[in-house]
Amino acid sequence: SKPLISQLKTFVAHGSSYEAKPGENDDLVMAMMLVVRMAQLLREFDPHLDDKLKDDLEDDMMPLPFIIL
């Protein structure tokens, strides 16, 4: 998404950590990192998870609806 890409562009190293530049947000980047980490932990917990997900993704999936406010 455009907001996520925008936040990724302002996500920089700060000491031994990473954060958004002053005055910018990093909530979307950090949420994405949590999801990636959760996926890694689930894959370690169940080594066959990748195969299960691939089988499910091969089925035709309808896209989620977009709600524009």
PDB file of N, H, CA, C and O in Angstrom:
ATOM      1  N   SER A   1       0.835  -1.177   0.000  1.00  0.00           N
ATOM      2  CA  SER A   1       0.000   0.000   0.000  1.00  0.00           C
ATOM      3  C   SER A   1       0.886   1.247   0.000  1.00  0.00           C
ATOM      4  O   SER A   1       2.037   1.207   0.433  1.00  0.00           O
ATOM      5  N   LYS A   2       0.346   2.317  -0.476  1.00  0.00           N
ATOM      6  H   LYS A   2      -0.590   2.350  -0.827  1.00  0.00           H
ATOM      7  CA  LYS A   2       1.123   3.564  -0.530  1.00  0.00           C
ATOM      8  C   LYS A   2       1.554   4.045   0.854  1.00  0.00           C
ATOM      9  O   LYS A   2       2.695   4.480   1.013  1.00  0.00           O
ATOM     10  N   PRO A   3       0.671   3.982   1.871  1.00  0.00           N
ATOM     11  CA  PRO A   3       1.125   4.409   3.206  1.00  0.00           C
ATOM     12  C   PRO A   3       2.258   3.542   3.754  1.00  0.00           C
ATOM     13  O   PRO A   3       3.168   4.061   4.400  1.00  0.00           O
ATOM     14  N   LEU A   4       2.218   2.238   3.508  1.00  0.00           N
ATOM     15  H   LEU A   4       1.479   1.816   2.983  1.00  0.00           H
ATOM     16  CA  LEU A   4       3.285   1.363   3.987  1.00  0.00           C
ATOM     17  C   LEU A   4       4.596   1.685   3.280  1.00  0.00           C
ATOM     18  O   LEU A   4       5.641   1.763   3.926  1.00  0.00           O
ATOM     19  N   ILE A   5       4.557   1.869   1.981  1.00  0.00           N
ATOM     20  H   ILE A   5       3.709   1.805   1.455  1.00  0.00           H
ATOM     21  CA  ILE A   5       5.768   2.213   1.236  1.00  0.00           C
ATOM     22  C   ILE A   5       6.329   3.539   1.723  1.00  0.00           C
ATOM     23  O   ILE A   5       7.542   3.692   1.860  1.00  0.00           O
ATOM     24  N   SER A   6       5.465   4.482   1.979  1.00  0.00           N
ATOM     25  H   SER A   6       4.479   4.359   1.867  1.00  0.00           H
ATOM     26  CA  SER A   6       5.903   5.778   2.495  1.00  0.00           C
ATOM     27  C   SER A   6       6.614   5.625   3.838  1.00  0.00           C
ATOM     28  O   SER A   6       7.653   6.242   4.075  1.00  0.00           O
ATOM     29  N   GLN A   7       6.042   4.795   4.717  1.00  0.00           N
ATOM     30  H   GLN A   7       5.198   4.294   4.526  1.00  0.00           H
ATOM     31  CA  GLN A   7       6.668   4.595   6.022  1.00  0.00           C
ATOM     32  C   GLN A   7       7.978   3.817   5.904  1.00  0.00           C
ATOM     33  O   GLN A   7       8.913   4.069   6.664  1.00  0.00           O
ATOM     34  N   LEU A   8       8.057   2.886   4.973  1.00  0.00           N
ATOM     35  H   LEU A   8       7.297   2.681   4.356  1.00  0.00           H
ATOM     36  CA  LEU A   8       9.305   2.149   4.773  1.00  0.00           C
ATOM     37  C   LEU A   8      10.432   3.079   4.342  1.00  0.00           C
ATOM     38  O   LEU A   8      11.589   2.869   4.705  1.00  0.00           O
ATOM     39  N   LYS A   9      10.100   4.096   3.576  1.00  0.00           N
ATOM     40  H   LYS A   9       9.160   4.267   3.280  1.00  0.00           H
ATOM     41  CA  LYS A   9      11.112   5.053   3.116  1.00  0.00           C
ATOM     42  C   LYS A   9      11.669   5.902   4.252  1.00  0.00           C
ATOM     43  O   LYS A   9      12.784   6.413   4.149  1.00  0.00           O
ATOM     44  N   THR A  10      10.913   6.060   5.326  1.00  0.00           N
ATOM     45  H   THR A  10      10.007   5.645   5.410  1.00  0.00           H
ATOM     46  CA  THR A  10      11.377   6.889   6.444  1.00  0.00           C
ATOM     47  C   THR A  10      11.786   6.042   7.650  1.00  0.00           C
ATOM     48  O   THR A  10      12.007   6.582   8.734  1.00  0.00           O
ATOM     49  N   PHE A  11      11.888   4.737   7.477  1.00  0.00           N
ATOM     50  H   PHE A  11      11.709   4.298   6.596  1.00  0.00           H
ATOM     51  CA  PHE A  11      12.272   3.814   8.547  1.00  0.00           C
ATOM     52  C   PHE A  11      13.782   3.646   8.495  1.00  0.00           C
ATOM     53  O   PHE A  11      14.305   3.065   7.543  1.00  0.00           O
ATOM     54  N   VAL A  12      14.484   4.139   9.492  1.00  0.00           N
ATOM     55  H   VAL A  12      14.059   4.610  10.265  1.00  0.00           H
ATOM     56  CA  VAL A  12      15.950   4.190   9.455  1.00  0.00           C
ATOM     57  C   VAL A  12      16.551   3.615  10.743  1.00  0.00           C
ATOM     58  O   VAL A  12      15.869   3.470  11.757  1.00  0.00           O
ATOM     59  N   ALA A  13      17.843   3.292  10.670  1.00  0.00           N
ATOM     60  H   ALA A  13      18.397   3.410   9.846  1.00  0.00           H
ATOM     61  CA  ALA A  13      18.572   2.826  11.851  1.00  0.00           C
ATOM     62  C   ALA A  13      18.757   3.987  12.808  1.00  0.00           C
ATOM     63  O   ALA A  13      19.043   5.117  12.412  1.00  0.00           O
ATOM     64  N   HIS A  14      18.582   3.666  14.087  1.00  0.00           N
ATOM     65  H   HIS A  14      18.349   2.748  14.409  1.00  0.00           H
ATOM     66  CA  HIS A  14      18.777   4.677  15.135  1.00  0.00           C
ATOM     67  C   HIS A  14      19.463   3.971  16.303  1.00  0.00           C
ATOM     68  O   HIS A  14      18.804   3.308  17.104  1.00  0.00           O
ATOM     69  N   GLY A  15      20.773   4.112  16.398  1.00  0.00           N
ATOM     70  H   GLY A  15      21.308   4.651  15.747  1.00  0.00           H
ATOM     71  CA  GLY A  15      21.525   3.379  17.407  1.00  0.00           C
ATOM     72  C   GLY A  15      21.543   1.907  17.058  1.00  0.00           C
ATOM     73  O   GLY A  15      21.895   1.543  15.936  1.00  0.00           O
ATOM     74  N   SER A  16      21.171   1.055  17.997  1.00  0.00           N
ATOM     75  H   SER A  16      20.885   1.351  18.908  1.00  0.00           H
ATOM     76  CA  SER A  16      21.136  -0.388  17.741  1.00  0.00           C
ATOM     77  C   SER A  16      19.733  -0.856  17.368  1.00  0.00           C
ATOM     78  O   SER A  16      19.454  -2.055  17.398  1.00  0.00           O
ATOM     79  N   SER A  17      18.857   0.067  17.019  1.00  0.00           N
ATOM     80  H   SER A  17      19.083   1.040  16.995  1.00  0.00           H
ATOM     81  CA  SER A  17      17.468  -0.245  16.706  1.00  0.00           C
ATOM     82  C   SER A  17      17.072   0.452  15.409  1.00  0.00           C
ATOM     83  O   SER A  17      17.905   1.066  14.743  1.00  0.00           O
ATOM     84  N   TYR A  18      15.816   0.353  15.067  1.00  0.00           N
ATOM     85  H   TYR A  18      15.139  -0.146  15.608  1.00  0.00           H
ATOM     86  CA  TYR A  18      15.260   1.025  13.894  1.00  0.00           C
ATOM     87  C   TYR A  18      13.996   1.750  14.313  1.00  0.00           C
ATOM     88  O   TYR A  18      13.270   1.291  15.195  1.00  0.00           O
ATOM     89  N   GLU A  19      13.738   2.870  13.686  1.00  0.00           N
ATOM     90  H   GLU A  19      14.327   3.243  12.970  1.00  0.00           H
ATOM     91  CA  GLU A  19      12.516   3.624  13.952  1.00  0.00           C
ATOM     92  C   GLU A  19      12.307   4.626  12.833  1.00  0.00           C
ATOM     93  O   GLU A  19      13.174   4.817  11.981  1.00  0.00           O
ATOM     94  N   ALA A  20      11.153   5.260  12.846  1.00  0.00           N
ATOM     95  H   ALA A  20      10.448   5.106  13.539  1.00  0.00           H
ATOM     96  CA  ALA A  20      10.851   6.281  11.838  1.00  0.00           C
ATOM     97  C   ALA A  20      11.663   7.536  12.131  1.00  0.00           C
ATOM     98  O   ALA A  20      12.042   7.806  13.271  1.00  0.00           O
ATOM     99  N   LYS A  21      11.914   8.282  11.086  1.00  0.00           N
ATOM    100  H   LYS A  21      11.606   8.062  10.160  1.00  0.00           H
ATOM    101  CA  LYS A  21      12.571   9.567  11.271  1.00  0.00           C
ATOM    102  C   LYS A  21      11.693  10.446  12.157  1.00  0.00           C
ATOM    103  O   LYS A  21      10.479  10.246  12.211  1.00  0.00           O
ATOM    104  N   PRO A  22      12.281  11.409  12.848  1.00  0.00           N
ATOM    105  CA  PRO A  22      11.466  12.295  13.703  1.00  0.00           C
ATOM    106  C   PRO A  22      10.329  12.953  12.915  1.00  0.00           C
ATOM    107  O   PRO A  22      10.531  13.472  11.817  1.00  0.00           O
ATOM    108  N   GLY A  23       9.144  12.918  13.496  1.00  0.00           N
ATOM    109  H   GLY A  23       8.979  12.496  14.388  1.00  0.00           H
ATOM    110  CA  GLY A  23       7.971  13.507  12.857  1.00  0.00           C
ATOM    111  C   GLY A  23       7.230  12.567  11.926  1.00  0.00           C
ATOM    112  O   GLY A  23       6.197  12.936  11.368  1.00  0.00           O
ATOM    113  N   GLU A  24       7.750  11.343  11.748  1.00  0.00           N
ATOM    114  H   GLU A  24       8.589  11.043  12.201  1.00  0.00           H
ATOM    115  CA  GLU A  24       7.110  10.359  10.863  1.00  0.00           C
ATOM    116  C   GLU A  24       6.539   9.222  11.705  1.00  0.00           C
ATOM    117  O   GLU A  24       6.840   9.111  12.894  1.00  0.00           O
ATOM    118  N   ASN A  25       5.717   8.381  11.086  1.00  0.00           N
ATOM    119  H   ASN A  25       5.473   8.471  10.120  1.00  0.00           H
ATOM    120  CA  ASN A  25       5.112   7.233  11.767  1.00  0.00           C
ATOM    121  C   ASN A  25       5.774   5.945  11.313  1.00  0.00           C
ATOM    122  O   ASN A  25       6.313   5.874  10.209  1.00  0.00           O
ATOM    123  N   ASP A  26       5.734   4.924  12.165  1.00  0.00           N
ATOM    124  H   ASP A  26       5.296   4.982  13.062  1.00  0.00           H
ATOM    125  CA  ASP A  26       6.244   3.617  11.778  1.00  0.00           C
ATOM    126  C   ASP A  26       5.300   2.483  12.200  1.00  0.00           C
ATOM    127  O   ASP A  26       5.716   1.327  12.275  1.00  0.00           O
ATOM    128  N   ASP A  27       4.045   2.811  12.473  1.00  0.00           N
ATOM    129  H   ASP A  27       3.708   3.750  12.412  1.00  0.00           H
ATOM    130  CA  ASP A  27       3.108   1.799  12.951  1.00  0.00           C
ATOM    131  C   ASP A  27       2.848   0.703  11.920  1.00  0.00           C
ATOM    132  O   ASP A  27       2.738  -0.466  12.290  1.00  0.00           O
ATOM    133  N   LEU A  28       2.748   1.048  10.651  1.00  0.00           N
ATOM    134  H   LEU A  28       2.837   1.998  10.351  1.00  0.00           H
ATOM    135  CA  LEU A  28       2.492   0.038   9.618  1.00  0.00           C
ATOM    136  C   LEU A  28       3.699  -0.871   9.433  1.00  0.00           C
ATOM    137  O   LEU A  28       3.546  -2.075   9.228  1.00  0.00           O
ATOM    138  N   VAL A  29       4.893  -0.303   9.505  1.00  0.00           N
ATOM    139  H   VAL A  29       5.018   0.675   9.672  1.00  0.00           H
ATOM    140  CA  VAL A  29       6.118  -1.090   9.362  1.00  0.00           C
ATOM    141  C   VAL A  29       6.239  -2.072  10.524  1.00  0.00           C
ATOM    142  O   VAL A  29       6.559  -3.243  10.321  1.00  0.00           O
ATOM    143  N   MET A  30       5.985  -1.599  11.727  1.00  0.00           N
ATOM    144  H   MET A  30       5.725  -0.648  11.892  1.00  0.00           H
ATOM    145  CA  MET A  30       6.099  -2.471  12.893  1.00  0.00           C
ATOM    146  C   MET A  30       5.022  -3.555  12.887  1.00  0.00           C
ATOM    147  O   MET A  30       5.280  -4.683  13.309  1.00  0.00           O
ATOM    148  N   ALA A  31       3.827  -3.227  12.416  1.00  0.00           N
ATOM    149  H   ALA A  31       3.618  -2.312  12.073  1.00  0.00           H
ATOM    150  CA  ALA A  31       2.763  -4.240  12.301  1.00  0.00           C
ATOM    151  C   ALA A  31       3.170  -5.310  11.292  1.00  0.00           C
ATOM    152  O   ALA A  31       2.942  -6.498  11.515  1.00  0.00           O
ATOM    153  N   MET A  32       3.772  -4.886  10.184  1.00  0.00           N
ATOM    154  H   MET A  32       3.958  -3.920  10.003  1.00  0.00           H
ATOM    155  CA  MET A  32       4.234  -5.836   9.182  1.00  0.00           C
ATOM    156  C   MET A  32       5.324  -6.737   9.764  1.00  0.00           C
ATOM    157  O   MET A  32       5.343  -7.939   9.500  1.00  0.00           O
ATOM    158  N   MET A  33       6.223  -6.162  10.548  1.00  0.00           N
ATOM    159  H   MET A  33       6.208  -5.185  10.762  1.00  0.00           H
ATOM    160  CA  MET A  33       7.290  -6.945  11.159  1.00  0.00           C
ATOM    161  C   MET A  33       6.732  -7.981  12.148  1.00  0.00           C
ATOM    162  O   MET A  33       7.237  -9.100  12.229  1.00  0.00           O
ATOM    163  N   LEU A  34       5.701  -7.606  12.886  1.00  0.00           N
ATOM    164  H   LEU A  34       5.291  -6.696  12.820  1.00  0.00           H
ATOM    165  CA  LEU A  34       5.061  -8.559  13.802  1.00  0.00           C
ATOM    166  C   LEU A  34       4.443  -9.733  13.038  1.00  0.00           C
ATOM    167  O   LEU A  34       4.561 -10.882  13.465  1.00  0.00           O
ATOM    168  N   VAL A  35       3.798  -9.452  11.935  1.00  0.00           N
ATOM    169  H   VAL A  35       3.703  -8.518  11.588  1.00  0.00           H
ATOM    170  CA  VAL A  35       3.176 -10.509  11.133  1.00  0.00           C
ATOM    171  C   VAL A  35       4.245 -11.432  10.559  1.00  0.00           C
ATOM    172  O   VAL A  35       4.080 -12.652  10.568  1.00  0.00           O
ATOM    173  N   VAL A  36       5.333 -10.864  10.063  1.00  0.00           N
ATOM    174  H   VAL A  36       5.467  -9.873  10.056  1.00  0.00           H
ATOM    175  CA  VAL A  36       6.423 -11.677   9.518  1.00  0.00           C
ATOM    176  C   VAL A  36       7.010 -12.564  10.613  1.00  0.00           C
ATOM    177  O   VAL A  36       7.255 -13.750  10.392  1.00  0.00           O
ATOM    178  N   ARG A  37       7.234 -11.991  11.788  1.00  0.00           N
ATOM    179  H   ARG A  37       7.035 -11.028  11.968  1.00  0.00           H
ATOM    180  CA  ARG A  37       7.791 -12.775  12.902  1.00  0.00           C
ATOM    181  C   ARG A  37       6.826 -13.878  13.334  1.00  0.00           C
ATOM    182  O   ARG A  37       7.255 -14.994  13.625  1.00  0.00           O
ATOM    183  N   MET A  38       5.540 -13.580  13.377  1.00  0.00           N
ATOM    184  H   MET A  38       5.191 -12.674  13.141  1.00  0.00           H
ATOM    185  CA  MET A  38       4.552 -14.603  13.725  1.00  0.00           C
ATOM    186  C   MET A  38       4.568 -15.744  12.708  1.00  0.00           C
ATOM    187  O   MET A  38       4.468 -16.911  13.085  1.00  0.00           O
ATOM    188  N   ALA A  39       4.691 -15.414  11.435  1.00  0.00           N
ATOM    189  H   ALA A  39       4.772 -14.466  11.129  1.00  0.00           H
ATOM    190  CA  ALA A  39       4.740 -16.439  10.387  1.00  0.00           C
ATOM    191  C   ALA A  39       5.978 -17.307  10.547  1.00  0.00           C
ATOM    192  O   ALA A  39       5.910 -18.521  10.352  1.00  0.00           O
ATOM    193  N   GLN A  40       7.116 -16.698  10.903  1.00  0.00           N
ATOM    194  H   GLN A  40       7.171 -15.713  11.062  1.00  0.00           H
ATOM    195  CA  GLN A  40       8.338 -17.469  11.123  1.00  0.00           C
ATOM    196  C   GLN A  40       8.172 -18.440  12.288  1.00  0.00           C
ATOM    197  O   GLN A  40       8.558 -19.606  12.196  1.00  0.00           O
ATOM    198  N   LEU A  41       7.591 -17.949  13.388  1.00  0.00           N
ATOM    199  H   LEU A  41       7.278 -17.002  13.463  1.00  0.00           H
ATOM    200  CA  LEU A  41       7.389 -18.812  14.549  1.00  0.00           C
ATOM    201  C   LEU A  41       6.423 -19.946  14.253  1.00  0.00           C
ATOM    202  O   LEU A  41       6.634 -21.072  14.704  1.00  0.00           O
ATOM    203  N   LEU A  42       5.363 -19.663  13.499  1.00  0.00           N
ATOM    204  H   LEU A  42       5.192 -18.748  13.133  1.00  0.00           H
ATOM    205  CA  LEU A  42       4.409 -20.711  13.132  1.00  0.00           C
ATOM    206  C   LEU A  42       5.066 -21.763  12.248  1.00  0.00           C
ATOM    207  O   LEU A  42       4.787 -22.955  12.382  1.00  0.00           O
ATOM    208  N   ARG A  43       5.930 -21.324  11.353  1.00  0.00           N
ATOM    209  H   ARG A  43       6.156 -20.356  11.244  1.00  0.00           H
ATOM    210  CA  ARG A  43       6.614 -22.269  10.466  1.00  0.00           C
ATOM    211  C   ARG A  43       7.564 -23.161  11.265  1.00  0.00           C
ATOM    212  O   ARG A  43       7.707 -24.344  10.954  1.00  0.00           O
ATOM    213  N   GLU A  44       8.219 -22.603  12.296  1.00  0.00           N
ATOM    214  H   GLU A  44       8.103 -21.642  12.548  1.00  0.00           H
ATOM    215  CA  GLU A  44       9.078 -23.422  13.151  1.00  0.00           C
ATOM    216  C   GLU A  44       8.242 -24.407  13.963  1.00  0.00           C
ATOM    217  O   GLU A  44       8.667 -25.538  14.199  1.00  0.00           O
ATOM    218  N   PHE A  45       7.068 -23.985  14.384  1.00  0.00           N
ATOM    219  H   PHE A  45       6.723 -23.067  14.192  1.00  0.00           H
ATOM    220  CA  PHE A  45       6.180 -24.840  15.174  1.00  0.00           C
ATOM    221  C   PHE A  45       5.639 -25.994  14.342  1.00  0.00           C
ATOM    222  O   PHE A  45       5.572 -27.127  14.817  1.00  0.00           O
ATOM    223  N   ASP A  46       5.254 -25.708  13.101  1.00  0.00           N
ATOM    224  H   ASP A  46       5.308 -24.787  12.715  1.00  0.00           H
ATOM    225  CA  ASP A  46       4.691 -26.723  12.209  1.00  0.00           C
ATOM    226  C   ASP A  46       5.444 -26.689  10.885  1.00  0.00           C
ATOM    227  O   ASP A  46       5.150 -25.849  10.035  1.00  0.00           O
ATOM    228  N   PRO A  47       6.420 -27.593  10.692  1.00  0.00           N
ATOM    229  CA  PRO A  47       7.238 -27.562   9.472  1.00  0.00           C
ATOM    230  C   PRO A  47       6.440 -27.770   8.180  1.00  0.00           C
ATOM    231  O   PRO A  47       6.913 -27.422   7.098  1.00  0.00           O
ATOM    232  N   HIS A  48       5.252 -28.327   8.288  1.00  0.00           N
ATOM    233  H   HIS A  48       4.868 -28.610   9.167  1.00  0.00           H
ATOM    234  CA  HIS A  48       4.440 -28.582   7.092  1.00  0.00           C
ATOM    235  C   HIS A  48       3.458 -27.446   6.801  1.00  0.00           C
ATOM    236  O   HIS A  48       2.611 -27.565   5.915  1.00  0.00           O
ATOM    237  N   LEU A  49       3.571 -26.366   7.533  1.00  0.00           N
ATOM    238  H   LEU A  49       4.259 -26.269   8.252  1.00  0.00           H
ATOM    239  CA  LEU A  49       2.646 -25.249   7.361  1.00  0.00           C
ATOM    240  C   LEU A  49       2.728 -24.653   5.957  1.00  0.00           C
ATOM    241  O   LEU A  49       1.702 -24.298   5.376  1.00  0.00           O
ATOM    242  N   ASP A  50       3.941 -24.539   5.407  1.00  0.00           N
ATOM    243  H   ASP A  50       4.775 -24.828   5.880  1.00  0.00           H
ATOM    244  CA  ASP A  50       4.091 -23.997   4.051  1.00  0.00           C
ATOM    245  C   ASP A  50       3.297 -24.817   3.044  1.00  0.00           C
ATOM    246  O   ASP A  50       2.621 -24.261   2.179  1.00  0.00           O
ATOM    247  N   ASP A  51       3.380 -26.141   3.157  1.00  0.00           N
ATOM    248  H   ASP A  51       3.929 -26.592   3.860  1.00  0.00           H
ATOM    249  CA  ASP A  51       2.642 -26.997   2.223  1.00  0.00           C
ATOM    250  C   ASP A  51       1.136 -26.823   2.379  1.00  0.00           C
ATOM    251  O   ASP A  51       0.401 -26.788   1.392  1.00  0.00           O
ATOM    252  N   LYS A  52       0.685 -26.713   3.624  1.00  0.00           N
ATOM    253  H   LYS A  52       1.282 -26.742   4.426  1.00  0.00           H
ATOM    254  CA  LYS A  52      -0.751 -26.528   3.872  1.00  0.00           C
ATOM    255  C   LYS A  52      -1.244 -25.200   3.296  1.00  0.00           C
ATOM    256  O   LYS A  52      -2.315 -25.139   2.693  1.00  0.00           O
ATOM    257  N   LEU A  53      -0.465 -24.151   3.484  1.00  0.00           N
ATOM    258  H   LEU A  53       0.406 -24.201   3.974  1.00  0.00           H
ATOM    259  CA  LEU A  53      -0.872 -22.846   2.965  1.00  0.00           C
ATOM    260  C   LEU A  53      -0.853 -22.816   1.451  1.00  0.00           C
ATOM    261  O   LEU A  53      -1.740 -22.224   0.836  1.00  0.00           O
ATOM    262  N   LYS A  54       0.142 -23.442   0.836  1.00  0.00           N
ATOM    263  H   LYS A  54       0.863 -23.923   1.335  1.00  0.00           H
ATOM    264  CA  LYS A  54       0.210 -23.476  -0.619  1.00  0.00           C
ATOM    265  C   LYS A  54      -0.998 -24.196  -1.196  1.00  0.00           C
ATOM    266  O   LYS A  54      -1.560 -23.765  -2.202  1.00  0.00           O
ATOM    267  N   ASP A  55      -1.399 -25.296  -0.560  1.00  0.00           N
ATOM    268  H   ASP A  55      -0.943 -25.646   0.258  1.00  0.00           H
ATOM    269  CA  ASP A  55      -2.579 -26.031  -1.033  1.00  0.00           C
ATOM    270  C   ASP A  55      -3.826 -25.159  -0.954  1.00  0.00           C
ATOM    271  O   ASP A  55      -4.650 -25.166  -1.869  1.00  0.00           O
ATOM    272  N   ASP A  56      -3.967 -24.407   0.136  1.00  0.00           N
ATOM    273  H   ASP A  56      -3.298 -24.401   0.879  1.00  0.00           H
ATOM    274  CA  ASP A  56      -5.139 -23.546   0.296  1.00  0.00           C
ATOM    275  C   ASP A  56      -5.117 -22.382  -0.677  1.00  0.00           C
ATOM    276  O   ASP A  56      -6.169 -21.955  -1.152  1.00  0.00           O
ATOM    277  N   LEU A  57      -3.926 -21.857  -0.985  1.00  0.00           N
ATOM    278  H   LEU A  57      -3.071 -22.204  -0.599  1.00  0.00           H
ATOM    279  CA  LEU A  57      -3.831 -20.704  -1.868  1.00  0.00           C
ATOM    280  C   LEU A  57      -4.079 -21.062  -3.326  1.00  0.00           C
ATOM    281  O   LEU A  57      -4.389 -20.188  -4.136  1.00  0.00           O
ATOM    282  N   GLU A  58      -3.943 -22.338  -3.664  1.00  0.00           N
ATOM    283  H   GLU A  58      -3.691 -23.048  -3.006  1.00  0.00           H
ATOM    284  CA  GLU A  58      -4.175 -22.737  -5.046  1.00  0.00           C
ATOM    285  C   GLU A  58      -5.652 -22.680  -5.413  1.00  0.00           C
ATOM    286  O   GLU A  58      -5.997 -22.573  -6.590  1.00  0.00           O
ATOM    287  N   ASP A  59      -6.521 -22.751  -4.417  1.00  0.00           N
ATOM    288  H   ASP A  59      -6.241 -22.839  -3.461  1.00  0.00           H
ATOM    289  CA  ASP A  59      -7.952 -22.624  -4.678  1.00  0.00           C
ATOM    290  C   ASP A  59      -8.248 -21.189  -5.102  1.00  0.00           C
ATOM    291  O   ASP A  59      -7.543 -20.254  -4.720  1.00  0.00           O
ATOM    292  N   ASP A  60      -9.296 -21.035  -5.891  1.00  0.00           N
ATOM    293  H   ASP A  60      -9.868 -21.795  -6.200  1.00  0.00           H
ATOM    294  CA  ASP A  60      -9.675 -19.684  -6.300  1.00  0.00           C
ATOM    295  C   ASP A  60     -10.144 -18.901  -5.087  1.00  0.00           C
ATOM    296  O   ASP A  60     -11.055 -19.325  -4.375  1.00  0.00           O
ATOM    297  N   MET A  61      -9.527 -17.773  -4.859  1.00  0.00           N
ATOM    298  H   MET A  61      -8.787 -17.428  -5.437  1.00  0.00           H
ATOM    299  CA  MET A  61      -9.899 -16.933  -3.726  1.00  0.00           C
ATOM    300  C   MET A  61     -10.436 -15.614  -4.248  1.00  0.00           C
ATOM    301  O   MET A  61      -9.858 -15.001  -5.145  1.00  0.00           O
ATOM    302  N   MET A  62     -11.520 -15.197  -3.688  1.00  0.00           N
ATOM    303  H   MET A  62     -11.989 -15.695  -2.958  1.00  0.00           H
ATOM    304  CA  MET A  62     -12.069 -13.888  -4.037  1.00  0.00           C
ATOM    305  C   MET A  62     -11.319 -12.824  -3.236  1.00  0.00           C
ATOM    306  O   MET A  62     -11.007 -13.040  -2.066  1.00  0.00           O
ATOM    307  N   PRO A  63     -11.031 -11.689  -3.848  1.00  0.00           N
ATOM    308  CA  PRO A  63     -10.357 -10.632  -3.084  1.00  0.00           C
ATOM    309  C   PRO A  63     -11.284 -10.052  -2.030  1.00  0.00           C
ATOM    310  O   PRO A  63     -12.506 -10.079  -2.171  1.00  0.00           O
ATOM    311  N   LEU A  64     -10.678  -9.525  -0.970  1.00  0.00           N
ATOM    312  H   LEU A  64      -9.685  -9.502  -0.856  1.00  0.00           H
ATOM    313  CA  LEU A  64     -11.462  -8.863   0.074  1.00  0.00           C
ATOM    314  C   LEU A  64     -12.064  -7.576  -0.466  1.00  0.00           C
ATOM    315  O   LEU A  64     -11.444  -6.913  -1.297  1.00  0.00           O
ATOM    316  N   PRO A  65     -13.230  -7.218  -0.023  1.00  0.00           N
ATOM    317  CA  PRO A  65     -13.826  -5.974  -0.502  1.00  0.00           C
ATOM    318  C   PRO A  65     -13.114  -4.761   0.093  1.00  0.00           C
ATOM    319  O   PRO A  65     -12.607  -4.812   1.214  1.00  0.00           O
ATOM    320  N   PHE A  66     -13.085  -3.704  -0.651  1.00  0.00           N
ATOM    321  H   PHE A  66     -13.496  -3.663  -1.561  1.00  0.00           H
ATOM    322  CA  PHE A  66     -12.500  -2.451  -0.174  1.00  0.00           C
ATOM    323  C   PHE A  66     -13.621  -1.530   0.255  1.00  0.00           C
ATOM    324  O   PHE A  66     -14.630  -1.395  -0.437  1.00  0.00           O
ATOM    325  N   ILE A  67     -13.438  -0.906   1.390  1.00  0.00           N
ATOM    326  H   ILE A  67     -12.618  -1.016   1.952  1.00  0.00           H
ATOM    327  CA  ILE A  67     -14.416   0.060   1.881  1.00  0.00           C
ATOM    328  C   ILE A  67     -13.750   1.429   1.856  1.00  0.00           C
ATOM    329  O   ILE A  67     -12.791   1.674   2.588  1.00  0.00           O
ATOM    330  N   ILE A  68     -14.252   2.299   1.027  1.00  0.00           N
ATOM    331  H   ILE A  68     -15.031   2.099   0.433  1.00  0.00           H
ATOM    332  CA  ILE A  68     -13.676   3.639   0.905  1.00  0.00           C
ATOM    333  C   ILE A  68     -14.575   4.603   1.662  1.00  0.00           C
ATOM    334  O   ILE A  68     -15.760   4.743   1.360  1.00  0.00           O
ATOM    335  N   LEU A  69     -13.995   5.254   2.637  1.00  0.00           N
ATOM    336  H   LEU A  69     -13.033   5.140   2.882  1.00  0.00           H
ATOM    337  CA  LEU A  69     -14.754   6.208   3.438  1.00  0.00           C
ATOM    338  C   LEU A  69     -14.528   7.617   2.960  1.00  0.00           C
ATOM    339  O   LEU A  69     -15.090   8.557   3.522  1.00  0.00           O
TER     340      LEU A  69
END
